[in-house]
Amino acid sequence: MNDASTGESYREVARRDDPAERPREAGPRGFLATGLMLLAACVALFLVWQTISSLLIVFAGVLFAALLDASARALAPVIPLNRVWRLTLVLLLLSGVVGFGLDWGAGKLPEQTRNLIKVMDTQLDVVQEHLLSYGVELLGPEGGRNFSQWLFSDQGRFLSHAQFVLGGASSLLTGVLVILFLGILFAFDPTSHRNSLVMLVKQSYRARTRAVMDEMGSVMRLWLVGQLIRIILMTLCVWIALYWIGLPGPFVLGLQAGLSNFIPYLGPIVAAIPIALVAMPLGASLLIWAVVIYTIIQSIEGYVIGPLIQRQAVEIPPAWTLVAILLLGALFGVMGIALAMPLVAVGRVAIIRFYVEDWLGDDPKQTFNGEQS
């Protein structure tokens, strides 16, 4: 009798603790929890939107850390030192290369750049005159060439412009220094920084989060190394080709053509404009040669070399990449354009692993293969 009553009391307690047996009590709490979660998500999105500039700088620091880490990994088979010493060696080598580049370019690049700007400025006047003959005002009714008069019509505007330039320069320098220091700190101690984020999720899901973050780091490393290889190859090829046909300032033109590959699709098109403007006063034949050679080099790099280098890092349809560049550029300016591709690559990994696989329970490879068949 006592055993039966005891068993009945246990079952009663179990029924009271079962959420299905007390819907009236759990309902309000469930609605409250859902509302609090939605409120927290909205507050988080608002804070992200308000601090997006700083977050982009932090992400750029993470990219720099990925570059340092990739360089240290590449030295591992060659130099039998621990990771800290390899990172130190990488920083010393990078500092030496940057110092040599600044010392070499300080006496040559400014003069070449000024000459090229004068040539392009003159050619813009020529283009403007031709367009005005057809009734098209590309740069304004007076050509828009006298920028000093347009900007500095009075002393107050001059001072405000000077403050704007100085403020922009200081902000740029501050941003670069923050990116460098963040990259160095992240690179020398990646585990503790990663674990400080992993500990924010449930303990049962930390191993999965850690694995996905490692995959994101691998994607960033592969993408950065691939981009550096593409920039170097493009710079060298355009430099040699333009020097061979006798175009002035071939190194500066080649450098801007190589750096433009950091922004897919749009960058190479924009880089062709300075080459065409510099070649225009030298005759139609040289202009055609310069444009044709640049188009051939860019086509080979964009359709053959680039996909071979980046196929292990990023597998994103070109249309989505272009959409991301346009949207992030419109929202966040130059930083959004420069970081659009790595942001899309990292975001793709997070969406596939956390949402498609874990939340939806789907296998993206099987889905893609099924649609292809």
C-alpha positions in Angstrom: 0.0 0.0 0.0 2.8 2.3 0.8 4.6 1.4 -2.3 1.6 2.0 -4.5 1.0 5.4 -2.9 4.6 6.3 -3.3 4.6 5.3 -6.9 1.4 7.4 -7.5 3.0 10.4 -5.8 6.1 10.1 -8.1 3.9 9.9 -11.2 2.0 13.0 -10.0 5.3 14.9 -9.6 6.4 13.8 -13.0 3.2 15.0 -14.6 3.6 18.4 -12.9 7.2 18.6 -14.3 6.2 17.5 -17.8 5.8 20.6 -20.0 3.1 18.9 -22.0 1.0 18.4 -18.9 1.0 22.1 -18.0 0.4 24.1 -21.2 -1.3 26.9 -19.4 1.8 27.6 -17.3 4.4 27.0 -20.1 2.6 29.1 -22.7 3.2 32.6 -21.2 6.7 31.7 -20.4 7.4 30.5 -23.9 5.9 33.6 -25.4 8.0 35.7 -23.0 11.2 33.8 -23.9 10.5 34.2 -27.6 9.8 37.9 -27.2 13.0 38.4 -25.3 15.0 36.5 -27.9 13.5 38.7 -30.7 14.2 41.8 -28.7 17.8 40.7 -28.1 18.2 40.0 -31.8 16.9 43.4 -32.8 19.2 45.1 -30.3 22.1 43.1 -31.6 21.4 44.0 -35.2 21.0 47.7 -34.2 24.4 47.7 -32.4 26.0 45.9 -35.4 24.6 48.6 -37.7 25.8 51.4 -35.5 29.3 50.0 -35.2 29.7 48.5 -38.7 32.7 50.7 -39.6 34.6 49.4 -36.5 33.5 45.8 -37.2 34.8 46.0 -40.8 38.2 47.2 -39.4 38.2 44.3 -37.0 37.4 41.9 -39.9 40.3 43.5 -41.8 42.5 42.8 -38.8 41.4 39.1 -38.9 42.3 39.0 -42.6 45.7 40.3 -41.9 46.1 37.7 -39.2 45.1 35.0 -41.7 47.8 36.3 -44.0 50.4 36.1 -41.3 49.3 32.7 -40.3 49.4 31.5 -43.9 52.9 32.8 -44.3 54.0 31.1 -41.1 52.5 27.8 -42.2 54.3 28.1 -45.6 57.6 28.5 -43.8 57.0 25.4 -41.6 58.5 22.8 -44.0 61.5 25.0 -44.7 62.4 26.5 -41.3 62.1 24.0 -38.3 61.1 26.6 -35.7 58.0 26.9 -33.6 55.1 29.0 -34.7 56.0 32.1 -32.7 59.4 32.4 -34.2 58.1 31.8 -37.7 55.5 34.6 -37.2 58.3 36.9 -36.0 60.4 36.1 -39.0 57.4 36.8 -41.3 56.8 40.2 -39.7 60.5 41.0 -40.1 60.4 40.0 -43.8 57.3 42.0 -44.4 58.7 45.0 -42.7 61.9 44.8 -44.8 59.9 44.4 -48.0 57.7 47.4 -47.2 60.7 49.5 -46.1 62.5 48.6 -49.3 59.5 49.4 -51.4 59.0 52.8 -49.7 62.7 53.7 -50.1 62.7 52.6 -53.7 59.4 54.1 -54.6 59.8 57.4 -52.8 62.0 58.8 -55.5 60.3 57.3 -58.5 56.7 56.6 -58.0 55.5 60.1 -57.0 57.0 61.6 -60.2 55.6 58.9 -62.4 52.3 59.2 -60.8 52.2 63.0 -61.2 53.1 62.7 -64.9 50.5 60.1 -65.5 47.8 62.2 -63.8 48.8 65.2 -66.0 48.4 63.0 -69.1 45.1 61.6 -68.0 43.9 65.1 -67.0 44.7 66.4 -70.5 43.0 63.5 -72.1 39.9 64.0 -70.1 39.8 67.6 -71.4 40.1 66.2 -75.0 37.3 63.7 -74.3 35.2 66.5 -72.8 35.7 68.7 -75.8 34.6 65.9 -78.2 31.5 65.2 -76.1 30.6 68.9 -75.9 30.6 69.0 -79.7 27.7 66.5 -79.5 26.0 68.4 -76.7 27.1 66.1 -73.9 28.5 67.7 -70.7 30.4 65.0 -69.0 32.3 67.2 -66.5 30.1 70.2 -66.3 29.6 73.3 -68.5 33.1 74.5 -68.0 34.8 71.1 -68.2 35.1 70.7 -64.5 38.8 70.8 -64.7 39.6 73.7 -62.4 39.1 71.8 -59.2 40.9 74.3 -57.0 38.5 77.1 -58.0 35.5 74.8 -57.6 36.5 73.7 -54.1 38.3 76.7 -52.8 36.1 79.6 -53.9 36.5 81.2 -50.5 38.8 80.9 -47.5 36.2 79.3 -45.3 35.6 76.6 -47.8 39.4 76.1 -48.1 39.7 75.7 -44.3 36.8 73.3 -44.1 38.3 71.3 -47.0 41.7 71.2 -45.2 40.0 70.0 -42.0 38.3 67.3 -44.0 41.5 66.1 -45.7 43.4 66.1 -42.4 40.6 64.3 -40.6 40.4 61.7 -43.4 44.1 61.2 -43.4 44.3 60.7 -39.6 41.3 58.3 -39.7 43.0 56.3 -42.5 46.3 56.1 -40.6 44.4 55.1 -37.4 42.5 52.4 -39.2 45.7 51.0 -40.8 47.5 50.9 -37.4 44.5 49.2 -35.7 44.3 46.6 -38.5 48.1 45.9 -38.2 48.0 45.6 -34.4 44.8 43.5 -34.4 46.3 41.2 -37.0 49.5 40.7 -35.0 47.6 40.0 -31.8 45.2 37.6 -33.5 48.0 35.8 -35.3 50.2 35.2 -32.2 47.4 33.9 -30.1 44.5 32.6 -32.3 43.4 29.8 -29.9 42.5 32.0 -27.0 40.7 34.5 -29.2 38.7 31.7 -30.9 37.8 30.0 -27.6 36.6 33.3 -26.1 33.9 33.3 -28.8 33.3 29.5 -28.7 32.5 29.7 -25.0 29.4 31.9 -25.7 27.5 28.9 -27.3 26.1 25.8 -25.6 28.7 23.3 -24.4 27.3 20.5 -26.5 27.7 22.7 -29.6 31.2 24.1 -29.0 33.1 21.4 -30.9 30.9 22.1 -34.0 31.4 25.8 -33.6 35.2 25.4 -33.3 35.3 23.2 -36.4 33.3 25.7 -38.4 35.5 28.6 -37.3 38.6 26.6 -38.3 37.0 26.1 -41.7 36.4 29.9 -42.0 40.1 30.5 -41.1 41.2 28.1 -43.8 38.9 29.8 -46.4 40.3 33.2 -45.5 43.9 31.9 -45.8 43.4 30.3 -49.1 41.5 33.3 -50.5 44.2 35.8 -49.4 47.1 33.7 -50.7 45.2 33.3 -54.0 44.5 37.0 -54.2 48.2 37.9 -53.6 49.3 35.5 -56.3 46.8 37.0 -58.7 47.9 40.6 -57.9 51.6 39.8 -58.3 51.1 38.0 -61.6 48.8 40.7 -63.0 51.2 43.5 -62.0 54.2 41.8 -63.6 52.4 40.8 -66.8 50.9 44.3 -67.4 54.1 46.0 -66.4 56.2 44.0 -68.8 53.7 44.3 -71.6 53.2 48.0 -71.3 57.0 48.5 -71.1 57.4 46.4 -74.2 55.1 48.6 -76.3 56.6 51.8 -74.9 53.8 53.2 -72.8 55.0 55.7 -70.1 54.8 54.8 -66.4 54.4 51.1 -67.0 55.0 50.1 -63.4 52.4 52.4 -62.0 49.9 51.3 -64.5 50.7 47.6 -63.9 50.5 48.1 -60.1 47.1 49.7 -60.3 46.0 46.9 -62.7 47.2 44.2 -60.3 45.6 45.9 -57.2 42.3 46.2 -59.0 42.0 42.4 -59.0 41.3 42.6 -55.3 37.8 43.7 -56.3 36.4 41.1 -58.7 34.7 42.0 -62.0 34.5 45.8 -61.4 38.1 46.4 -60.5 39.7 45.2 -63.8 37.2 47.3 -65.8 38.1 50.4 -63.9 41.8 49.7 -64.2 41.6 49.8 -68.0 40.6 53.5 -68.0 44.0 54.9 -66.9 45.8 52.7 -69.4 43.6 53.9 -72.2 43.9 57.6 -71.2 47.7 57.4 -71.1 47.9 55.6 -74.5 45.5 58.1 -76.2 48.0 60.9 -76.9 50.5 58.5 -78.3 48.4 57.5 -81.3 45.5 55.2 -82.2 47.8 52.2 -83.0 49.4 52.3 -79.5 46.0 52.8 -77.9 44.7 49.7 -79.7 47.8 47.7 -78.7 47.5 48.7 -75.1 43.8 47.9 -74.8 44.1 44.6 -76.7 47.1 43.5 -74.6 45.5 44.4 -71.3 42.2 42.7 -72.4 44.1 39.5 -73.3 46.1 39.5 -70.1 43.0 40.2 -68.0 40.9 37.5 -69.8 43.6 34.9 -69.3 43.9 35.8 -65.6 40.2 36.1 -65.0 39.0 33.0 -66.8 42.0 30.6 -66.5 44.5 31.5 -63.8 42.1 33.0 -61.3 39.6 30.1 -61.2 42.5 27.6 -60.9 43.9 29.5 -57.9 40.7 30.3 -56.1 38.7 27.1 -56.7 39.9 25.6 -53.4 38.9 28.7 -51.4 35.6 30.2 -52.7 32.8 28.6 -54.7 30.4 31.4 -55.2 28.4 32.1 -58.4 29.7 35.3 -60.1 26.3 37.0 -60.0 26.1 36.7 -56.2 29.6 38.0 -55.9 28.7 41.1 -58.0 25.5 41.6 -56.1 27.5 41.5 -52.8 30.0 44.0 -54.1 27.3 46.4 -55.2 25.2 46.1 -52.0 28.1 46.3 -49.5 29.7 49.2 -51.5 26.4 51.1 -51.4 26.0 50.5 -47.7 29.5 50.8 -46.4 31.6 52.5 -49.1 35.1 51.6 -50.0 35.6 49.3 -47.1 32.5 47.4 -48.1 33.7 47.0 -51.6 37.2 45.9 -50.6 36.0 43.3 -48.0 32.9 42.1 -49.9 34.5 38.9 -51.3 36.0 37.6 -48.0 32.8 38.5 -46.2 30.8 36.5 -48.7 33.2 33.6 -48.5 33.1 33.4 -44.7 29.3 34.0 -44.6 28.8 31.2 -47.1 30.6 28.8 -44.8 28.5 29.9 -41.8 25.2 29.7 -43.7 26.0 26.2 -45.1 27.2 24.7 -41.9 24.9 26.3 -39.3 21.7 26.9 -41.2 21.6 24.4 -44.1 23.2 21.4 -42.4 22.4 21.9 -38.7 19.1 23.7 -38.8 17.5 22.4 -42.0 19.3 19.0 -41.8 20.1 19.1 -45.5 23.2 18.1 -47.4 24.1 20.9 -49.9 26.3 18.6 -52.0 23.5 16.1 -52.6 21.0 18.9 -53.3 23.3 20.5 -55.8 24.1 17.1 -57.5 20.4 16.3 -57.7 19.6 19.6 -59.4 22.5 19.2 -61.8 21.3 15.7 -62.8 
